[in-house]
Amino acid sequence: MKIAVLIFHGVELVDMNGPVDVFLHANRFHKAPVYNIYTVAATSARIVSEGGVVTIIPQFTFETCPDPDLIIIPGRIANDADDSSIPAKPEVVAYVKQMAEKGKTILSVCVGLYTLAETGLLAGRKATTHYLAMDYVKSHYPGINLVENVRYVHDGNFISTGGITSGIDGALYLVEQYNGADVALQVANIMVYNRKAKLPPGTILPLGHSV
């Protein structure tokens, strides 16, 4: 399975690395790696992560990357106060839409949902995102059926996940679908990650909330 991890300026590091780590560890349980994971960006220029802490050189551009089976969309946090674009740039949105329309599996992490929502393909579908981003999604993408207080939601070829570390939950869910519950459990153990842990109380939204 070919997994393309989208990267762009302001990419949130745990959003990106959490799912990557899950699939890399899942490869341990096969004689040959079953997950080929690579980064892809609109251009080959260096990417600066959230906070300007990490610089990443994309392995591929949209034109050169292998045809993916799964695309991971991390969230982004603008590094520059003048950069008001919360979703990724239009060329990234266009790529996601093209791949989704081909039936590729799309995994959005945290506010990576904004980029996926910009495609218009989530209208009428269930999805989730970071608890602090719910009101933004409701106001900007009212056609989405938002599910609160969950770590991930699967609807069609879209898996959307909640805040930051929930990307790990979404990736483990996919490993369970592809490789079975035992492999998913062993990967979670290696990562010292408790899939059954309750949501932190401060992140649970009450009915009729406003954040």
Backbone as ProteinMPNN parsed JSONL, in Angstrom:
{"seq_chain_A": "MKIAVLIFHGVELVDMNGPVDVFLHANRFHKAPVYNIYTVAATSARIVSEGGVVTIIPQFTFETCPDPDLIIIPGRIANDADDSSIPAKPEVVAYVKQMAEKGKTILSVCVGLYTLAETGLLAGRKATTHYLAMDYVKSHYPGINLVENVRYVHDGNFISTGGITSGIDGALYLVEQYNGADVALQVANIMVYNRKAKLPPGTILPLGHSV", "coords_chain_A": {"N_chain_A": [[0.838, -1.187, 0.0], [0.588, 2.138, -0.911], [1.321, 5.122, 0.676], [0.695, 8.441, 0.795], [1.887, 11.274, 2.337], [0.748, 14.364, 2.858], [2.455, 17.432, 2.804], [3.022, 20.794, 3.808], [3.616, 24.323, 4.178], [3.687, 25.183, 7.575], [2.805, 22.771, 8.535], [1.483, 20.584, 10.963], [3.317, 18.888, 13.325], [2.897, 16.515, 14.943], [0.457, 15.696, 13.931], [1.298, 14.812, 11.446], [3.446, 12.985, 11.978], [2.428, 11.123, 13.815], [0.479, 9.249, 12.553], [2.282, 8.307, 10.566], [4.199, 6.953, 12.099], [2.671, 4.853, 13.094], [2.128, 3.291, 10.769], [4.714, 2.657, 9.969], [5.593, 1.073, 12.133], [3.774, -0.99, 11.867], [4.773, -2.304, 9.694], [6.673, -3.953, 10.778], [5.569, -6.396, 11.304], [5.453, -8.006, 9.142], [6.955, -9.984, 6.604], [7.994, -8.631, 4.468], [7.947, -5.095, 3.932], [4.693, -3.719, 4.025], [3.633, -1.288, 3.793], [4.324, 1.514, 2.003], [5.579, 4.494, 2.598], [5.564, 7.95, 2.0], [6.497, 11.414, 1.592], [4.741, 14.156, 0.124], [4.42, 17.112, -1.798], [3.248, 20.286, -3.108], [5.288, 21.483, -4.572], [8.859, 21.023, -5.035], [10.163, 22.52, -3.204], [11.61, 23.419, -0.019], [9.868, 22.656, 3.005], [8.521, 24.376, 5.739], [7.817, 23.622, 9.014], [5.159, 23.857, 11.526], [5.595, 26.643, 13.648], [8.122, 27.013, 12.666], [10.073, 25.186, 13.331], [11.022, 22.765, 12.23], [12.491, 21.807, 9.167], [11.539, 20.451, 6.114], [12.269, 18.365, 3.389], [10.408, 17.626, 0.654], [9.714, 14.356, -0.595], [8.478, 13.826, -2.982], [6.701, 15.522, -5.653], [3.361, 16.561, -6.627], [3.275, 15.868, -9.275], [5.244, 13.96, -9.579], [4.956, 11.915, -7.736], [4.405, 8.503, -6.636], [1.403, 6.736, -7.505], [-0.941, 7.046, -5.041], [-2.488, 4.917, -2.513], [-3.568, 5.633, -0.151], [-4.059, 8.761, 1.394], [-2.719, 11.045, 3.615], [-3.739, 13.822, 5.428], [-2.391, 16.218, 7.234], [-3.001, 18.73, 9.805], [-2.558, 22.329, 9.674], [-0.674, 25.052, 10.943], [-0.415, 28.386, 10.757], [2.663, 30.023, 10.147], [3.13, 32.673, 9.889], [1.774, 35.763, 10.696], [0.53, 37.134, 8.703], [-0.399, 35.229, 7.058], [-3.332, 34.073, 6.389], [-4.573, 31.85, 5.549], [-6.256, 29.096, 6.423], [-7.004, 26.422, 5.617], [-4.987, 24.217, 3.529], [-3.161, 25.342, 0.605], [-4.795, 26.237, -2.562], [-3.871, 24.537, -4.655], [-3.171, 22.243, -3.296], [-5.606, 21.435, -2.223], [-6.94, 20.92, -4.635], [-5.495, 18.701, -5.531], [-6.099, 16.814, -3.53], [-8.862, 16.593, -3.932], [-8.923, 15.527, -6.531], [-7.695, 13.018, -6.108], [-9.446, 11.886, -4.232], [-11.787, 11.696, -5.707], [-11.077, 9.687, -7.365], [-11.397, 7.576, -5.787], [-9.551, 7.089, -3.799], [-8.399, 6.412, -0.476], [-8.8, 8.739, 2.118], [-7.268, 10.241, 4.828], [-7.839, 12.517, 7.235], [-6.314, 14.619, 9.628], [-6.966, 16.161, 12.665], [-7.202, 19.637, 12.23], [-6.682, 19.253, 9.616], [-8.926, 18.536, 8.436], [-10.072, 20.854, 7.428], [-8.805, 21.311, 4.966], [-9.615, 19.039, 3.551], [-12.368, 19.479, 3.641], [-12.593, 21.705, 2.027], [-12.666, 20.679, -0.513], [-15.271, 20.109, -1.028], [-16.345, 17.617, -0.993], [-17.239, 16.447, 1.297], [-19.801, 17.124, 1.862], [-22.876, 16.361, 3.261], [-21.819, 14.165, 4.499], [-20.507, 12.344, 7.372], [-18.17, 13.574, 9.755], [-15.257, 14.496, 11.72], [-13.287, 16.628, 13.892], [-10.757, 18.63, 15.554], [-11.705, 19.571, 18.855], [-11.778, 22.316, 19.384], [-12.109, 23.333, 16.915], [-14.574, 22.889, 15.93], [-16.701, 24.807, 15.754], [-15.773, 26.513, 13.773], [-15.813, 24.828, 11.531], [-18.544, 24.295, 11.401], [-19.529, 26.812, 10.72], [-18.235, 27.451, 8.316], [-18.421, 25.201, 6.674], [-21.19, 24.123, 6.398], [-22.545, 21.933, 5.374], [-21.463, 19.577, 6.269], [-21.881, 16.765, 8.35], [-21.172, 16.989, 11.445], [-19.499, 15.115, 13.938], [-19.206, 15.019, 17.329], [-16.923, 14.675, 20.132], [-15.533, 12.276, 19.645], [-12.856, 10.13, 18.559], [-12.32, 9.42, 15.935], [-13.904, 9.266, 12.685], [-15.451, 7.321, 10.215], [-16.476, 7.5, 6.975], [-17.54, 6.451, 3.994], [-14.903, 6.753, 1.674], [-13.474, 8.316, 3.361], [-11.694, 9.09, 6.256], [-11.849, 10.851, 9.125], [-10.227, 12.546, 11.782], [-9.98, 13.471, 15.286], [-8.469, 15.784, 17.543], [-5.062, 16.215, 16.979], [-3.278, 13.933, 18.438], [-5.194, 12.099, 17.859], [-4.911, 11.325, 15.276], [-3.293, 9.128, 15.398], [-5.074, 7.232, 16.361], [-6.812, 7.052, 14.16], [-5.081, 5.992, 12.22], [-4.357, 3.557, 13.429], [-6.836, 2.355, 13.418], [-7.136, 1.937, 10.657], [-5.001, 0.158, 10.193], [-5.957, -1.977, 11.651], [-8.149, -2.648, 10.056], [-6.853, -3.448, 7.721], [-4.84, -5.284, 8.483], [-5.638, -6.671, 10.715], [-6.886, -7.077, 14.137], [-5.003, -7.939, 16.011], [-2.456, -7.158, 15.071], [-2.82, -4.388, 15.072], [-3.136, -3.957, 17.821], [-0.603, -4.746, 18.769], [1.004, -2.822, 17.547], [0.022, -0.516, 18.8], [0.832, -1.102, 21.402], [3.641, -1.084, 21.133], [3.977, 1.597, 20.649], [3.253, 2.538, 23.053], [0.611, 3.33, 23.524], [-2.672, 3.97, 24.433], [-5.499, 2.853, 23.183], [-8.018, 2.7, 24.214], [-8.359, 4.682, 26.006], [-10.144, 7.239, 27.761], [-11.546, 10.286, 26.461], [-9.894, 13.359, 27.223], [-11.3, 15.193, 29.926], [-11.538, 17.995, 29.6], [-11.834, 18.339, 26.907], [-14.245, 17.481, 26.055], [-17.224, 18.214, 24.512], [-20.15, 19.869, 25.515], [-23.689, 19.39, 24.959], [-25.064, 21.599, 22.621], [-22.954, 23.389, 22.694], [-20.623, 26.18, 22.694], [-17.667, 27.295, 21.475]], "CA_chain_A": [[0.0, 0.0, 0.0], [1.349, 3.392, -1.014], [0.733, 6.141, 1.541], [1.25, 9.776, 0.554], [1.674, 12.204, 3.444], [0.809, 15.722, 2.341], [3.119, 18.414, 3.655], [2.878, 22.176, 3.341], [4.104, 25.233, 5.205], [2.876, 25.196, 8.781], [2.305, 21.434, 8.846], [1.536, 20.241, 12.383], [4.239, 17.759, 13.317], [2.304, 15.281, 15.474], [-0.536, 15.288, 12.928], [2.014, 14.12, 10.382], [4.299, 11.892, 12.424], [1.681, 10.087, 14.531], [0.082, 8.186, 11.633], [3.462, 7.731, 9.917], [4.81, 6.004, 13.026], [1.802, 3.669, 13.142], [2.328, 2.437, 9.587], [6.085, 2.144, 10.007], [5.645, -0.042, 13.093], [2.994, -2.109, 11.324], [5.646, -3.033, 8.766], [7.479, -4.927, 11.518], [4.868, -7.66, 11.454], [5.373, -8.637, 7.829], [8.279, -10.349, 6.117], [8.4, -7.487, 3.643], [7.085, -3.959, 4.258], [3.435, -3.651, 3.274], [3.293, 0.123, 3.667], [5.348, 2.383, 1.419], [5.157, 5.812, 3.058], [6.412, 9.007, 1.463], [5.94, 12.767, 1.676], [4.471, 14.782, -1.164], [4.052, 18.521, -1.688], [2.931, 20.907, -4.394], [6.561, 21.692, -5.262], [9.992, 20.383, -4.366], [10.784, 23.485, -2.278], [11.609, 23.004, 1.383], [8.673, 22.961, 3.784], [8.796, 24.776, 7.113], [6.727, 23.121, 9.848], [4.585, 24.779, 12.507], [6.567, 27.279, 14.521], [9.423, 27.129, 12.026], [11.023, 24.342, 14.077], [11.571, 21.695, 11.403], [12.454, 22.004, 7.722], [11.354, 19.153, 5.476], [12.4, 18.313, 1.93], [9.452, 16.624, 0.154], [10.274, 13.296, -1.44], [7.84, 13.894, -4.299], [5.688, 16.537, -5.928], [2.134, 15.943, -7.13], [3.533, 15.355, -10.615], [6.221, 12.87, -9.598], [4.773, 10.904, -6.687], [3.697, 7.269, -7.008], [-0.048, 6.804, -7.332], [-1.16, 6.553, -3.675], [-3.723, 4.254, -2.114], [-4.039, 6.366, 1.017], [-3.471, 10.09, 1.536], [-2.843, 11.613, 4.954], [-3.745, 15.287, 5.428], [-2.219, 16.82, 8.565], [-3.436, 20.111, 9.939], [-1.499, 23.322, 9.525], [-0.723, 26.234, 11.809], [0.332, 29.396, 10.016], [3.863, 30.556, 10.79], [3.185, 34.107, 9.651], [0.502, 36.4, 11.022], [-0.079, 37.598, 7.459], [-0.917, 34.069, 6.337], [-4.642, 33.811, 6.975], [-5.139, 30.658, 4.923], [-6.286, 27.99, 7.375], [-6.762, 25.199, 4.838], [-3.81, 24.27, 2.672], [-3.33, 26.163, -0.586], [-5.734, 25.668, -3.539], [-3.312, 23.435, -5.434], [-3.231, 21.053, -2.447], [-7.021, 21.058, -2.209], [-7.251, 20.338, -5.938], [-4.896, 17.368, -5.575], [-6.898, 15.953, -2.657], [-10.14, 16.344, -4.598], [-8.672, 14.623, -7.655], [-7.44, 11.683, -5.585], [-10.663, 11.384, -3.59], [-12.742, 11.338, -6.76], [-10.613, 8.418, -7.922], [-11.696, 6.534, -4.816], [-8.464, 6.892, -2.842], [-8.741, 6.624, 0.93], [-8.261, 9.993, 2.627], [-7.25, 10.347, 6.283], [-7.524, 13.871, 7.709], [-5.952, 14.667, 11.043], [-7.199, 17.438, 13.328], [-7.742, 20.638, 11.306], [-6.519, 18.808, 8.237], [-10.282, 18.453, 7.904], [-10.354, 22.064, 6.657], [-8.331, 21.097, 3.596], [-10.516, 18.066, 2.939], [-13.683, 20.098, 3.49], [-12.532, 22.656, 0.915], [-12.957, 19.971, -1.767], [-16.721, 20.003, -1.184], [-16.742, 16.211, -1.075], [-17.78, 15.987, 2.576], [-21.188, 17.557, 2.008], [-23.775, 15.255, 3.545], [-21.094, 13.066, 5.142], [-20.098, 12.511, 8.755], [-16.739, 13.848, 9.925], [-14.912, 15.107, 12.998], [-12.06, 17.414, 13.913], [-10.373, 19.098, 16.891], [-12.869, 20.128, 19.548], [-11.766, 23.773, 19.282], [-12.338, 23.71, 15.515], [-15.931, 22.505, 15.546], [-17.523, 25.944, 15.361], [-15.277, 26.996, 12.478], [-16.329, 23.933, 10.497], [-19.995, 24.503, 11.299], [-19.831, 28.086, 10.061], [-17.66, 27.512, 6.972], [-18.791, 24.021, 5.896], [-22.409, 23.67, 7.076], [-23.067, 20.695, 4.813], [-20.85, 18.412, 6.909], [-22.528, 16.27, 9.57], [-20.088, 16.878, 12.41], [-19.654, 14.23, 15.088], [-18.369, 15.535, 18.413], [-16.513, 13.804, 21.234], [-15.021, 10.988, 19.167], [-11.48, 10.233, 18.075], [-12.306, 9.347, 14.466], [-15.156, 8.938, 12.003], [-15.233, 6.727, 8.894], [-17.641, 7.626, 6.1], [-17.085, 6.237, 2.622], [-13.444, 6.625, 1.595], [-12.905, 9.368, 4.192], [-11.556, 8.921, 7.703], [-11.445, 12.112, 9.746], [-9.869, 12.309, 13.177], [-10.049, 14.625, 16.166], [-7.286, 16.609, 17.769], [-3.629, 15.909, 16.998], [-2.936, 12.52, 18.643], [-6.249, 11.243, 17.311], [-4.417, 10.77, 14.023], [-2.8, 7.788, 15.724], [-6.257, 6.371, 16.426], [-7.281, 6.812, 12.805], [-4.137, 5.1, 11.547], [-4.503, 2.23, 14.03], [-8.096, 1.821, 12.891], [-6.881, 1.436, 9.303], [-4.164, -1.037, 10.324], [-6.848, -3.056, 12.08], [-8.944, -3.062, 8.898], [-5.995, -4.07, 6.713], [-3.95, -6.334, 8.998], [-6.253, -7.377, 11.831], [-6.866, -6.453, 15.458], [-3.799, -8.299, 16.755], [-1.369, -6.286, 14.631], [-3.111, -3.041, 15.564], [-2.849, -3.947, 19.251], [0.844, -4.789, 18.971], [1.544, -1.508, 17.178], [-0.33, 0.402, 19.887], [1.7, -1.418, 22.546], [4.981, -0.59, 20.836], [3.928, 3.053, 20.767], [2.788, 2.824, 24.416], [-0.574, 4.136, 23.248], [-3.886, 3.328, 24.918], [-6.608, 3.16, 22.282], [-9.277, 2.698, 24.957], [-8.373, 5.778, 26.981], [-11.235, 8.19, 27.608], [-11.155, 11.629, 26.049], [-9.659, 14.257, 28.355], [-12.551, 15.879, 30.273], [-11.578, 19.362, 29.1], [-12.061, 18.367, 25.458], [-15.582, 16.965, 25.762], [-18.136, 19.316, 24.25], [-21.528, 19.645, 25.956], [-24.724, 19.605, 23.965], [-25.334, 23.01, 22.416], [-21.768, 24.133, 23.122], [-20.057, 27.261, 21.888], [-16.26, 27.427, 21.88]], "C_chain_A": [[0.877, 1.242, 0.0], [0.612, 4.485, -0.252], [1.44, 7.468, 1.307], [0.887, 10.686, 1.726], [1.831, 13.615, 2.907], [1.537, 16.633, 3.322], [3.064, 19.777, 2.976], [3.339, 23.067, 4.475], [3.129, 25.287, 6.38], [2.353, 23.84, 9.187], [2.525, 21.126, 10.326], [2.268, 18.905, 12.518], [3.642, 16.459, 13.857], [1.205, 14.772, 14.545], [0.109, 14.427, 11.854], [2.685, 12.853, 10.906], [3.555, 10.791, 13.164], [1.245, 8.961, 13.606], [1.268, 7.522, 10.93], [4.075, 6.658, 10.803], [3.987, 4.723, 13.117], [2.092, 2.741, 11.962], [3.748, 1.881, 9.528], [6.204, 0.964, 10.965], [4.856, -1.243, 12.593], [3.822, -2.938, 10.346], [6.484, -4.095, 9.466], [6.872, -6.324, 11.487], [4.643, -8.372, 10.126], [6.792, -8.925, 7.34], [8.858, -9.267, 5.222], [7.462, -6.336, 3.979], [5.835, -3.933, 3.385], [2.99, -2.206, 3.074], [4.496, 0.908, 3.148], [4.903, 3.818, 1.67], [6.119, 6.868, 2.53], [5.703, 10.349, 1.603], [5.767, 13.333, 0.268], [4.002, 16.208, -0.924], [3.791, 19.079, -3.074], [4.183, 21.14, -5.238], [7.668, 20.99, -4.488], [10.692, 21.318, -3.388], [10.684, 22.974, -0.842], [10.353, 23.496, 2.09], [9.101, 23.315, 5.204], [7.589, 24.409, 7.97], [6.165, 24.226, 10.746], [5.69, 25.36, 13.398], [7.944, 27.443, 13.921], [10.487, 26.239, 12.634], [11.742, 23.342, 13.186], [11.433, 22.068, 9.934], [12.457, 20.636, 7.049], [11.541, 19.297, 3.971], [11.439, 17.247, 1.413], [10.153, 15.582, -0.71], [9.729, 13.365, -2.861], [6.986, 15.149, -4.412], [4.441, 15.811, -6.437], [2.364, 15.294, -8.489], [4.405, 14.104, -10.606], [5.918, 11.737, -8.622], [4.09, 9.649, -7.232], [2.21, 7.412, -6.718], [-0.417, 6.222, -5.967], [-2.464, 5.788, -3.524], [-4.391, 5.012, -0.976], [-3.317, 7.708, 1.079], [-3.748, 10.599, 2.941], [-2.753, 13.129, 4.854], [-3.574, 15.781, 6.853], [-2.874, 18.197, 8.601], [-2.261, 21.045, 9.712], [-1.765, 24.477, 10.454], [0.171, 27.271, 11.169], [1.513, 29.903, 10.819], [3.917, 32.076, 10.765], [1.815, 34.705, 9.923], [-0.217, 36.899, 9.775], [-0.685, 36.461, 6.645], [-2.24, 33.658, 6.985], [-5.293, 32.555, 6.416], [-5.088, 29.498, 5.907], [-6.204, 26.651, 6.66], [-5.432, 25.32, 4.079], [-4.159, 25.047, 1.397], [-4.227, 25.467, -1.628], [-5.163, 24.5, -4.33], [-3.3, 22.127, -4.633], [-4.665, 20.529, -2.397], [-7.405, 20.377, -3.521], [-6.703, 18.919, -6.056], [-5.709, 16.387, -4.73], [-8.22, 15.596, -3.333], [-9.975, 15.35, -5.744], [-8.483, 13.197, -7.163], [-8.691, 11.074, -4.968], [-11.682, 10.937, -4.631], [-12.337, 10.064, -7.484], [-10.842, 7.262, -6.953], [-10.581, 6.247, -3.834], [-8.977, 7.112, -1.42], [-8.046, 7.888, 1.424], [-8.379, 9.994, 4.15], [-6.878, 11.775, 6.664], [-7.27, 13.831, 9.201], [-6.204, 16.069, 11.57], [-7.79, 18.446, 12.327], [-7.309, 20.391, 9.863], [-7.878, 18.629, 7.584], [-10.623, 19.683, 7.073], [-9.97, 21.876, 5.19], [-9.237, 20.111, 2.868], [-11.886, 18.688, 2.698], [-13.728, 21.064, 2.317], [-12.832, 21.988, -0.431], [-14.452, 19.926, -2.053], [-17.242, 18.579, -1.147], [-17.309, 15.66, 0.23], [-19.229, 16.418, 2.795], [-22.096, 16.345, 2.189], [-23.118, 14.074, 4.23], [-20.788, 13.394, 6.598], [-18.593, 12.747, 8.818], [-16.525, 14.42, 11.316], [-13.609, 15.877, 12.858], [-11.74, 17.789, 15.358], [-11.558, 19.791, 17.56], [-12.925, 21.648, 19.481], [-12.048, 24.266, 17.862], [-13.769, 23.45, 15.063], [-16.749, 23.694, 15.04], [-17.072, 26.537, 14.028], [-15.843, 26.144, 11.354], [-17.826, 24.143, 10.3], [-20.325, 25.769, 10.518], [-19.346, 28.138, 8.621], [-18.085, 26.346, 6.077], [-20.065, 23.409, 6.486], [-22.979, 22.366, 6.534], [-22.513, 19.436, 5.443], [-21.627, 18.04, 8.165], [-21.454, 15.994, 10.616], [-20.454, 15.955, 13.568], [-18.68, 14.7, 16.163], [-17.993, 14.42, 19.381], [-16.166, 12.386, 20.802], [-13.606, 11.201, 18.652], [-11.4, 10.139, 16.557], [-13.687, 8.972, 13.957], [-14.792, 8.397, 10.62], [-16.534, 6.837, 8.109], [-17.164, 7.531, 4.656], [-15.583, 6.033, 2.565], [-12.737, 7.7, 2.414], [-12.864, 8.936, 5.661], [-11.076, 10.255, 8.246], [-11.198, 11.865, 11.228], [-9.903, 13.617, 13.962], [-8.7, 15.295, 16.353], [-5.972, 15.86, 17.827], [-3.343, 14.418, 17.182], [-4.008, 11.578, 18.138], [-5.883, 10.701, 15.935], [-3.846, 9.379, 14.216], [-3.965, 6.811, 15.764], [-6.767, 6.035, 15.03], [-6.388, 5.844, 12.055], [-4.226, 3.681, 12.111], [-5.795, 1.566, 13.57], [-7.884, 1.234, 11.493], [-6.01, 0.186, 9.337], [-5.02, -2.225, 10.749], [-7.687, -3.567, 10.913], [-8.096, -3.866, 7.912], [-5.276, -5.314, 7.219], [-4.498, -7.095, 10.193], [-6.025, -6.707, 13.17], [-5.576, -6.742, 16.213], [-2.621, -7.408, 16.369], [-1.59, -4.871, 15.149], [-2.796, -2.929, 17.052], [-1.352, -3.932, 19.514], [1.502, -3.451, 18.599], [1.248, -0.5, 18.282], [0.549, 0.16, 21.107], [3.108, -0.893, 22.333], [5.05, 0.924, 21.037], [3.507, 3.512, 22.157], [1.567, 3.75, 24.34], [-1.816, 3.361, 23.639], [-5.073, 3.743, 24.052], [-7.932, 3.302, 23.034], [-9.36, 3.836, 25.981], [-9.542, 6.722, 26.7], [-10.696, 9.531, 27.118], [-10.888, 12.481, 27.286], [-10.92, 15.069, 28.653], [-12.669, 17.282, 29.686], [-11.819, 19.472, 27.609], [-13.464, 17.899, 25.069], [-16.56, 18.134, 25.653], [-19.537, 18.983, 24.736], [-22.505, 19.912, 24.821], [-25.015, 21.101, 23.857], [-24.179, 23.918, 22.796], [-21.512, 25.347, 22.23], [-18.641, 27.467, 22.376], [-15.627, 28.58, 21.144]], "O_chain_A": [[1.793, 1.373, 0.812], [-0.566, 4.744, -0.497], [2.632, 7.606, 1.584], [-0.288, 10.842, 2.058], [2.933, 14.02, 2.538], [1.268, 16.607, 4.524], [3.061, 19.89, 1.75], [3.442, 22.616, 5.616], [1.918, 25.417, 6.202], [1.532, 23.751, 10.099], [3.6, 21.369, 10.872], [1.883, 17.913, 11.899], [3.867, 15.398, 13.274], [1.036, 13.564, 14.384], [-0.467, 13.434, 11.41], [2.509, 11.773, 10.341], [3.993, 9.64, 13.152], [1.608, 7.81, 13.848], [1.262, 6.309, 10.72], [4.431, 5.581, 10.326], [4.546, 3.63, 13.207], [2.28, 1.538, 12.147], [3.955, 0.752, 9.081], [6.845, -0.036, 10.641], [5.224, -2.386, 12.862], [3.591, -4.137, 10.191], [6.956, -5.035, 8.825], [7.584, -7.319, 11.627], [3.765, -9.225, 10.001], [7.72, -8.174, 7.642], [10.064, -9.021, 5.221], [6.293, -6.57, 4.281], [5.907, -4.103, 2.168], [2.085, -1.93, 2.287], [5.548, 0.952, 3.786], [3.965, 4.304, 1.037], [7.337, 6.704, 2.602], [4.479, 10.415, 1.717], [6.535, 13.032, -0.645], [3.277, 16.482, 0.033], [4.072, 18.433, -4.084], [4.15, 21.012, -6.462], [7.433, 20.432, -3.416], [11.71, 20.948, -2.802], [9.789, 22.2, -0.503], [9.845, 24.584, 1.822], [9.94, 22.637, 5.797], [6.469, 24.834, 7.686], [6.631, 25.365, 10.727], [6.594, 24.648, 13.836], [8.849, 27.955, 14.58], [11.679, 26.502, 12.474], [12.935, 23.096, 13.361], [10.398, 22.578, 9.505], [13.273, 19.773, 7.373], [11.032, 20.235, 3.358], [11.632, 16.067, 1.704], [11.074, 15.901, -1.462], [10.415, 13.013, -3.82], [6.602, 15.755, -3.412], [4.463, 14.599, -6.651], [1.728, 14.294, -8.82], [4.321, 13.281, -11.517], [6.568, 10.694, -8.68], [3.296, 9.722, -8.17], [1.812, 8.123, -5.795], [-0.229, 5.026, -5.745], [-3.41, 5.975, -4.289], [-5.616, 5.029, -0.855], [-2.111, 7.783, 0.845], [-4.891, 10.582, 3.399], [-1.811, 13.663, 4.268], [-4.538, 15.762, 7.619], [-3.25, 18.752, 7.569], [-1.118, 20.609, 9.577], [-2.911, 24.84, 10.722], [1.379, 27.067, 11.049], [1.396, 30.179, 12.013], [4.662, 32.692, 11.527], [0.806, 34.201, 9.43], [-1.436, 37.068, 9.786], [-1.395, 36.695, 5.667], [-2.253, 32.977, 8.01], [-6.429, 32.23, 6.763], [-4.013, 28.973, 6.199], [-5.402, 25.806, 7.058], [-4.841, 26.397, 4.005], [-5.323, 25.366, 1.155], [-4.399, 24.249, -1.58], [-5.894, 23.561, -4.648], [-3.405, 21.041, -5.204], [-4.902, 19.327, -2.514], [-8.115, 19.371, -3.517], [-7.36, 18.039, -6.612], [-5.978, 15.265, -5.16], [-8.647, 14.442, -3.31], [-10.788, 14.44, -5.907], [-9.048, 12.265, -7.735], [-8.969, 9.889, -5.155], [-12.358, 9.922, -4.456], [-13.162, 9.432, -8.143], [-10.521, 6.113, -7.257], [-10.649, 5.261, -3.101], [-9.888, 7.911, -1.199], [-6.856, 8.088, 1.183], [-9.461, 9.774, 4.695], [-5.745, 12.204, 6.448], [-7.928, 13.099, 9.94], [-5.723, 17.05, 11.003], [-8.771, 18.139, 11.651], [-7.545, 21.226, 8.99], [-7.994, 18.575, 6.359], [-11.382, 19.58, 6.11], [-10.725, 22.241, 4.288], [-9.586, 20.322, 1.707], [-12.499, 18.448, 1.658], [-14.77, 21.23, 1.682], [-13.213, 22.667, -1.384], [-14.858, 19.726, -3.198], [-18.448, 18.355, -1.257], [-17.804, 14.534, 0.266], [-19.815, 16.097, 3.829], [-22.087, 15.421, 1.375], [-23.783, 13.079, 4.517], [-20.804, 14.555, 7.008], [-17.835, 12.184, 8.027], [-17.477, 14.783, 12.006], [-12.922, 15.789, 11.84], [-12.394, 17.305, 16.282], [-12.319, 20.509, 16.91], [-14.014, 22.22, 19.517], [-12.207, 25.465, 17.634], [-14.128, 23.761, 13.927], [-17.415, 23.595, 14.009], [-17.897, 27.008, 13.245], [-16.3, 26.671, 10.339], [-18.315, 24.166, 9.171], [-21.284, 25.797, 9.747], [-19.967, 28.795, 7.785], [-18.107, 26.483, 4.854], [-20.027, 22.299, 7.017], [-23.823, 21.753, 7.188], [-23.019, 18.343, 5.193], [-21.988, 18.913, 8.955], [-20.895, 14.899, 10.668], [-21.561, 16.006, 14.103], [-17.473, 14.769, 15.931], [-18.642, 13.376, 19.444], [-16.467, 11.419, 21.502], [-13.211, 12.326, 18.345], [-10.5, 10.723, 15.953], [-14.521, 8.439, 14.689], [-13.929, 8.95, 9.937], [-17.57, 6.325, 8.534], [-16.472, 8.42, 4.159], [-15.038, 5.23, 3.321], [-11.555, 7.974, 2.202], [-13.861, 8.483, 6.224], [-10.008, 10.734, 7.864], [-11.891, 11.06, 11.851], [-9.86, 14.708, 13.395], [-7.892, 15.36, 15.427], [-5.802, 14.96, 18.649], [-3.18, 13.702, 16.195], [-3.762, 10.379, 18.001], [-6.476, 9.725, 15.475], [-3.905, 8.546, 13.312], [-3.86, 5.692, 15.262], [-7.111, 4.888, 14.743], [-6.876, 4.973, 11.335], [-4.176, 2.711, 11.356], [-5.837, 0.354, 13.359], [-8.395, 0.157, 11.185], [-6.258, -0.754, 8.582], [-4.83, -3.342, 10.267], [-7.915, -4.771, 10.788], [-8.567, -4.848, 7.338], [-5.116, -6.285, 6.481], [-3.886, -8.065, 10.64], [-5.117, -5.893, 13.337], [-5.1, -5.897, 16.971], [-1.872, -6.955, 17.234], [-0.65, -4.225, 15.614], [-2.25, -1.92, 17.497], [-0.878, -3.195, 20.378], [2.442, -3.009, 19.261], [2.119, 0.282, 18.661], [0.965, 1.109, 21.772], [3.705, -0.321, 23.245], [6.045, 1.458, 21.527], [3.412, 4.71, 22.422], [1.504, 4.792, 24.992], [-1.994, 2.217, 23.22], [-5.585, 4.855, 24.179], [-8.859, 3.95, 22.547], [-10.331, 3.931, 26.731], [-9.886, 6.971, 25.545], [-9.53, 9.861, 27.337], [-11.581, 12.34, 28.293], [-11.548, 15.583, 27.728], [-13.761, 17.715, 29.316], [-11.992, 20.575, 27.09], [-13.825, 17.919, 23.892], [-16.702, 18.933, 26.579], [-20.065, 17.922, 24.405], [-22.172, 20.583, 23.844], [-25.19, 21.785, 24.866], [-24.384, 25.072, 23.174], [-22.109, 25.503, 21.165], [-18.422, 27.777, 23.546], [-14.445, 28.863, 21.34]]}, "name": "protein", "num_of_chains": 1, "seq": "MKIAVLIFHGVELVDMNGPVDVFLHANRFHKAPVYNIYTVAATSARIVSEGGVVTIIPQFTFETCPDPDLIIIPGRIANDADDSSIPAKPEVVAYVKQMAEKGKTILSVCVGLYTLAETGLLAGRKATTHYLAMDYVKSHYPGINLVENVRYVHDGNFISTGGITSGIDGALYLVEQYNGADVALQVANIMVYNRKAKLPPGTILPLGHSV"}
